[in-house]
Amino acid sequence: MPGDGAVTRLRRYLGELPPSARALLAAELERASMRGEDVAGSALILEELRRDTREPGGPPAPRASHPQRLFCAPLTPFLIDQDGRHLGRVARRSIDPIWQWLCREVAPVEAKSYVDEVNLLLAADGPAAAEQVARTFQDVVVERLRETLAAIKSDIRAARNISGQIGVRDGAEDLREVYAILRSRDALALVASRLPPVIGNLNETQLDNVKALLDSPVGCHPDVFLHALIVVMSRLAAPWQLIRLAKRAANSDEAARVAQTRFAVAVDLVIAEIERAIAAMRAALEAGRRADVVPLIKDIHDAARALHTELDLSGDLPWARKLGAARSEAAALLKLEIESTQELVRRLLRPRQGAEASKVLDAVEVAEAEAALDLFGACRAYAGELAFSEATRRVDSDLQKFCDSGTQILLDALRTAPPAERAGRQSQVDAAVRFCGKLFGGEYAALLSKAADVAAKEQRAAARGQISLV
């Protein structure tokens, strides 16, 4: 495993590649994997490339079909990036170890036959036949897993042994989810086929149609219902709207009444989405990917607000406690970012003296401060629901005062700067224009930019005048 510095540089390099190049690289690495070639660092590179292609609105990367992917296709809507146990979900990183364990321990003879047959069919461009072979192998695995999981149902030590064989913490729990999804794949595919690709607003007629589908013999089956709800959630433009199914089932917004219906699990799923978004936010902040945090803040805010507005969570209810804990965790993470943003801006825009005045600001540090200000802007917009309004208001006020008064100091310094300091002073003014655009808006930044141009011209005129006097 490369060191942290090497990983950071690799992520930066991959992030700078155009989407088409990332897609081609991912496809080529996957083809190499299919051929059995061991490319150094390929797992890390593919994980990063796949993370990029999972960004909202990003173009999907072409991915080579192979036996494992065909077998795991029914699991796709239920995969998540976080490790650990999650209601109705499977950790993405568990898929490869589980696949290898199935082929090694559960159905080794059938797995080899399946892989060989699918590779031949795919080479002959027979995807439909390959999919049918995958279904047959899935049936074999489901039957074998039924026996395996029944044997460890109440045996904690046996479950731990299987997790150890798989090589993933909570591997047995992920295996149970894989079994449940594969066993219900046809019913879940039927539910998916009767849903629109995107449900912009789960309201009125659409709400009744979806609830009728989940109340049907297919959707309401105990082995199907939870994962069917997740399929519905995956089609919602706003996943928190799943709460509305629970409200409709209870004919009430009282949490106590909602909790008595089988649709209560919809609320659990929405809270779980908030918790996963917070985990993703923590990981992005630790990796220095502030741009990835901005949409997560909005998602957390929207879901938290919906839980308060769509449901009556008054009283000491488990849902209210979970939501409170999630909001506190998000607030703690973002308060640190809010404070650090102020320090970043002050460090770059503070008046410089002596030899330091001639140094041009580092472009990476300026870009980092801009990303921090974008993140701060999201915090400012959604502070109320995420319980850090006071900290945001204070830092916002301090930043605005500092930039408002500090830019004038920087402009004056640029006007009177000797030639040796001109580039350094200009870089500070340019950074101030960009930062003020984030804080005060484009119109203010445009006015400041004009003032900076005037100051630069005055500085050059003064320099020419000094030369002519000499």
C-alpha positions in Angstrom: 0.0 0.0 0.0 1.5 3.4 -1.0 2.0 6.0 1.7 -0.5 8.7 2.5 1.3 11.3 0.4 1.4 9.0 -2.6 -2.3 8.2 -2.3 -3.1 11.9 -2.1 -1.0 12.7 -5.2 -2.6 9.8 -7.0 -6.1 11.0 -6.1 -5.3 14.5 -7.2 -3.9 13.2 -10.5 -6.9 11.0 -11.2 -9.3 13.9 -10.2 -7.6 16.1 -12.8 -8.2 13.6 -15.7 -11.1 14.4 -18.0 -14.1 12.1 -17.6 -13.4 10.3 -20.9 -9.9 9.4 -19.8 -11.1 8.2 -16.4 -13.7 6.0 -18.1 -11.2 4.5 -20.5 -8.7 3.9 -17.7 -11.4 2.1 -15.5 -12.4 0.0 -18.4 -8.9 -1.1 -19.3 -8.0 -2.0 -15.6 -11.2 -4.1 -15.4 -10.3 -5.9 -18.6 -6.9 -6.6 -17.2 -8.5 -8.0 -14.1 -10.7 -10.3 -16.3 -7.5 -11.6 -18.0 -6.0 -12.4 -14.6 -3.3 -9.7 -14.8 -2.2 -8.2 -11.5 -1.7 -4.5 -12.1 0.0 -2.8 -9.1 -2.3 -0.4 -7.3 -5.3 -1.3 -9.6 -7.7 -1.8 -6.7 -7.0 1.7 -5.3 -7.1 3.3 -8.7 -10.4 1.6 -9.6 -12.0 2.6 -6.2 -11.1 6.2 -6.8 -12.3 6.1 -10.4 -15.6 4.5 -9.4 -16.1 7.1 -6.7 -15.7 9.8 -9.3 -18.2 8.2 -11.6 -20.7 7.9 -8.7 -20.9 11.6 -8.2 -24.4 13.0 -8.8 -24.9 14.1 -12.4 -21.6 12.5 -13.5 -21.4 10.4 -16.6 -21.3 6.7 -15.9 -18.0 5.0 -16.9 -18.2 2.1 -19.3 -17.4 -1.0 -17.3 -16.4 -4.4 -18.7 -18.9 -7.2 -18.2 -17.6 -10.3 -16.6 -18.9 -13.2 -14.5 -18.7 -11.5 -11.1 -20.6 -8.4 -12.3 -23.3 -10.5 -13.9 -23.8 -12.5 -10.8 -23.8 -9.4 -8.6 -26.1 -7.3 -10.8 -29.2 -7.7 -8.5 -27.2 -6.3 -5.6 -26.4 -3.0 -7.3 -29.3 -0.9 -5.9 -28.3 -1.9 -2.4 -24.6 -1.2 -2.4 -23.1 1.6 -0.3 -19.6 2.9 0.1 -19.5 2.8 3.9 -18.4 -0.3 5.7 -20.2 -1.9 8.6 -23.8 -2.9 9.2 -26.5 -0.9 7.4 -30.2 -1.7 7.2 -31.0 -3.6 4.0 -27.6 -2.6 2.4 -24.3 -4.3 1.5 -20.9 -2.6 1.8 -19.5 -2.2 -1.6 -16.0 -3.3 -0.5 -17.5 -6.6 0.8 -18.6 -7.7 -2.7 -15.2 -8.9 -4.0 -14.3 -10.8 -0.8 -17.8 -12.4 -0.7 -17.6 -13.4 -4.4 -14.2 -15.0 -3.8 -15.5 -16.8 -0.7 -18.5 -18.1 -2.6 -16.3 -19.4 -5.4 -13.9 -20.9 -3.0 -16.0 -22.3 -0.1 -19.7 -22.5 -1.2 -19.8 -23.7 -4.8 -16.3 -24.2 -6.1 -17.1 -26.7 -8.9 -20.2 -24.8 -10.1 -18.4 -21.5 -9.8 -15.6 -22.6 -12.1 -18.1 -24.0 -14.6 -20.1 -20.8 -14.5 -17.0 -18.5 -15.0 -15.8 -20.6 -17.9 -19.2 -20.7 -19.6 -19.9 -16.9 -19.1 -16.5 -15.9 -20.5 -17.1 -18.0 -23.6 -20.6 -16.5 -24.1 -19.4 -13.0 -23.6 -16.5 -13.5 -26.0 -19.1 -14.7 -28.5 -21.2 -11.6 -27.8 -24.0 -13.5 -26.2 -25.0 -11.4 -23.2 -28.6 -12.7 -23.0 -27.4 -16.3 -22.7 -24.7 -15.2 -20.2 -27.4 -13.6 -18.0 -29.4 -16.8 -18.0 -26.4 -18.8 -16.9 -25.8 -16.2 -14.2 -29.4 -16.7 -12.9 -28.8 -20.5 -12.7 -25.7 -20.0 -10.7 -27.5 -17.5 -8.4 -30.1 -20.2 -7.7 -27.3 -22.6 -6.7 -25.7 -20.1 -4.4 -29.0 -19.1 -2.8 -29.7 -22.8 -1.9 -26.2 -23.3 -0.5 -26.4 -20.0 1.5 -29.8 -21.0 2.9 -28.1 -24.0 4.5 -25.0 -22.1 5.6 -26.9 -19.2 7.2 -29.4 -21.5 8.9 -26.5 -23.3 10.5 -25.0 -20.1 12.0 -28.4 -18.3 12.8 -27.9 -18.5 16.5 -24.2 -19.3 16.6 -22.1 -16.1 17.1 -18.8 -18.0 17.0 -19.7 -19.6 13.7 -20.8 -16.2 12.2 -17.4 -14.8 13.3 -15.6 -17.7 11.6 -17.4 -17.0 8.4 -16.6 -13.3 8.6 -13.0 -14.3 9.1 -13.1 -16.6 6.1 -14.6 -13.8 4.0 -12.0 -11.4 5.3 -14.4 -8.6 6.1 -15.6 -7.4 9.5 -19.4 -8.0 9.7 -18.9 -10.2 6.6 -21.6 -12.6 7.8 -24.1 -9.8 8.1 -23.3 -8.7 4.5 -23.7 -12.3 3.4 -27.2 -12.4 4.9 -28.2 -9.3 2.9 -26.7 -10.8 -0.3 -28.7 -14.0 0.3 -31.9 -12.0 1.0 -31.5 -9.9 -2.2 -30.6 -12.8 -4.5 -33.5 -14.9 -3.1 -35.9 -12.0 -3.8 -34.3 -10.8 -7.1 -37.3 -11.6 -9.3 -39.8 -9.8 -7.0 -37.5 -6.8 -6.7 -37.0 -6.7 -10.4 -40.8 -6.7 -10.8 -41.2 -3.8 -8.3 -38.5 -1.9 -10.1 -40.1 -2.4 -13.5 -43.3 -0.8 -12.3 -41.7 2.3 -11.0 -40.8 5.4 -13.0 -37.0 5.9 -13.6 -37.2 9.1 -11.5 -39.9 10.2 -9.1 -39.6 13.9 -8.8 -42.3 14.3 -6.1 -43.9 11.5 -4.2 -47.2 13.2 -3.7 -50.9 12.5 -4.3 -51.4 10.1 -7.3 -47.8 9.0 -7.4 -47.9 8.3 -3.6 -51.0 6.1 -4.0 -49.5 4.2 -6.9 -46.3 3.4 -5.1 -48.1 2.4 -1.9 -50.4 0.1 -3.8 -47.4 -1.5 -5.4 -45.8 -2.1 -1.9 -49.2 -3.4 -0.6 -49.5 -5.9 -3.5 -48.7 -9.6 -2.9 -45.3 -9.0 -4.5 -44.3 -5.9 -2.6 -45.7 -6.7 0.8 -44.0 -10.1 1.2 -41.9 -10.0 4.4 -38.8 -11.3 2.5 -39.2 -8.5 -0.1 -40.7 -5.4 1.6 -37.5 -3.8 3.1 -35.5 -4.1 -0.1 -38.6 -3.0 -2.2 -38.6 0.2 -0.1 -35.0 0.7 -0.9 -35.7 0.3 -4.6 -38.4 3.0 -4.3 -36.0 5.2 -2.4 -33.4 4.8 -5.2 -35.9 6.3 -7.7 -36.8 9.3 -5.5 -35.3 12.6 -6.5 -35.5 13.4 -2.8 -35.0 10.2 -0.8 -36.5 11.7 2.4 -39.9 11.6 0.7 -40.0 7.9 1.6 -41.4 9.2 4.9 -44.6 10.0 3.1 -45.4 6.3 2.6 -45.2 5.8 6.4 -47.5 8.8 7.0 -50.0 7.5 4.5 -49.9 4.0 6.0 -50.7 5.5 9.5 -53.1 8.2 8.2 -51.3 10.4 10.6 -48.0 12.4 11.1 -47.8 11.3 14.8 -44.6 9.3 15.1 -46.1 6.9 17.7 -48.8 5.9 15.2 -46.4 5.6 12.3 -44.2 3.4 14.4 -47.1 0.8 14.7 -47.2 0.3 10.9 -45.0 -1.9 8.8 -44.0 1.2 6.9 -42.2 2.5 10.0 -39.0 1.1 8.5 -39.2 3.8 5.9 -38.3 6.3 8.6 -35.4 4.1 9.8 -34.1 4.1 6.2 -34.3 7.9 5.9 -32.4 8.3 9.2 -29.9 5.8 8.0 -29.4 7.9 4.8 -28.6 10.9 7.0 -26.1 8.8 9.1 -24.4 7.6 5.9 -24.2 11.1 4.5 -22.5 12.3 7.7 -20.0 9.4 7.4 -19.3 10.3 3.8 -18.9 14.0 4.9 -16.4 12.9 7.5 -14.4 10.9 5.0 -14.4 13.7 2.4 -13.2 16.2 5.0 -10.4 13.9 6.2 -9.3 13.5 2.5 -9.5 17.3 1.9 -12.3 17.0 -0.6 -14.3 20.0 0.5 -16.2 20.2 -2.8 -17.7 16.8 -2.1 -19.1 18.0 1.2 -21.3 20.8 -0.2 -24.0 18.5 -1.7 -23.9 16.3 1.4 -24.7 19.3 3.6 -27.8 20.0 1.5 -28.9 16.3 1.6 -28.5 16.2 5.4 -30.3 19.5 5.9 -33.2 18.5 3.6 -33.7 15.1 5.2 -33.4 16.4 8.8 -35.9 19.2 8.0 -38.3 16.8 6.4 -38.3 14.5 9.5 -39.3 17.5 11.6 -41.9 18.9 9.2 -43.4 15.7 7.9 -43.6 13.9 11.3 -44.5 15.0 14.8 -41.4 13.9 16.6 -42.3 15.6 19.9 -41.5 13.6 23.0 -38.7 11.3 23.9 -38.9 9.0 20.8 -36.1 6.8 19.4 -36.3 8.5 16.1 -36.0 11.9 17.7 -33.0 10.8 19.7 -31.3 9.3 16.6 -32.0 12.5 14.6 -30.6 14.7 17.4 -27.5 12.6 17.6 -27.0 12.9 13.8 -27.5 16.6 13.8 -25.0 17.0 16.7 -22.4 14.9 14.9 -22.8 16.9 11.7 -22.6 20.2 13.6 -19.4 19.1 15.3 -17.7 18.3 12.0 -18.8 21.5 10.3 -17.9 23.8 13.2 -14.3 22.8 12.8 -14.5 23.7 9.1 -16.2 27.0 9.8 -13.4 28.0 12.2 -10.6 26.9 9.9 -12.1 28.8 7.0 -11.6 32.1 8.9 -8.0 31.2 9.6 -7.3 30.3 6.0 -8.7 33.6 4.7 -6.9 35.7 7.3 -3.6 34.0 6.7 -3.7 34.7 2.9 -5.1 38.3 3.1 -3.3 39.7 6.1 -1.0 42.7 5.3 2.5 41.6 4.5 5.7 43.4 5.3 9.3 43.2 4.3 10.5 40.3 2.2 7.2 38.5 2.6 5.4 41.2 0.6 7.1 40.2 -2.6 6.0 36.5 -2.4 3.2 35.5 -4.7 0.4 33.6 -3.0 0.5 29.9 -3.6 -2.3 29.0 -6.1 -3.1 25.7 -4.3 -3.6 27.5 -1.0 -5.9 30.1 -2.7 -7.9 27.3 -4.3 -8.1 25.6 -0.9 -9.5 28.7 0.7 -12.0 29.1 -2.1 -13.2 25.6 -1.6 -13.4 26.3 2.1 -15.5 29.4 1.4 -17.9 27.4 -0.8 -18.3 25.0 2.0 -18.8 27.8 4.4 -21.5 29.2 2.1 -23.4 25.9 2.3 -23.1 25.9 6.1 -24.4 29.5 6.1 -27.4 28.5 4.0 -28.3 25.5 6.0 -27.1 26.4 9.5 -30.6 26.5 11.1 -31.5 22.9 10.7 -28.0 21.7 11.5 -27.6 23.4 14.8 -24.6 25.7 14.3 -26.3 29.0 13.5 -24.5 30.9 16.2 -21.0 29.8 15.1 -21.9 30.5 11.5 -23.2 34.0 12.2 -20.2 34.9 14.2 -17.6 33.7 11.6 -19.7 35.2 8.8 -19.7 38.6 10.5 -15.9 38.4 11.3 -15.1 37.4 7.7 -17.2 40.1 6.2 -15.7 42.8 8.4 -12.2 41.5 7.8 -12.6 41.4 4.0 -14.5 44.6 3.8 -11.8 46.6 5.6 -8.9 44.4 4.6 -9.4 44.8 0.9 -8.9 48.5 1.2 -5.6 48.0 2.9 -4.5 45.6 0.2 -5.6 48.1 -2.5 -3.6 50.9 -0.8 -0.6 48.6 -0.5 -0.8 47.8 -4.3 -0.9 51.5 -5.2 2.3 52.2 -3.4 4.1 49.0 -3.9 7.6 49.1 -5.3 8.3 47.0 -8.4 9.7 44.1 -6.4 6.5 43.8 -4.4 4.0 44.3 -7.2 3.4 40.6 -8.1 3.0 39.7 -4.4 0.6 42.5 -3.7 -1.4 41.8 -6.9 -1.8 38.2 -5.9 -3.3 39.2 -2.6 -5.7 41.6 -4.3 -6.7 38.9 -6.9 -7.3 36.4 -4.0 -9.4 39.0 -2.2 -11.6 39.5 -5.3 -12.2 35.8 -5.5 -12.9 35.5 -1.8 -15.3 38.5 -1.7 -17.2 37.0 -4.6 -17.9 34.0 -2.4 -18.9 36.1 0.6 -20.6 39.1 -0.9 -21.6 38.0 -4.4 -20.5 38.6 -8.0 -21.5 42.2 -8.2 -19.4 43.2 -5.2 -16.5 41.2 -6.6 -16.8 42.9 -10.0 -16.6 46.4 -8.3 -13.6 45.3 -6.3 -11.9 44.0 -9.4 -12.4 47.4 -11.1 -10.9 49.1 -8.1 -8.0 46.7 -8.2 -7.4 47.5 -11.9 -7.4 51.2 -11.1 -4.9 50.6 -8.2 -2.6 48.6 -10.5 -2.6 51.3 -13.1 -1.9 54.0 -10.5 1.0 51.8 -9.3 2.5 51.5 -12.8 2.1 55.2 -13.5 3.8 56.0 -10.2 6.7 53.6 -11.1 7.0 55.3 -14.6 7.1 58.7 -13.0 9.9 57.6 -10.7 11.9 56.3 -13.6 11.5 59.5 -15.6 12.6 61.6 -12.7 15.8 59.5 -12.5 
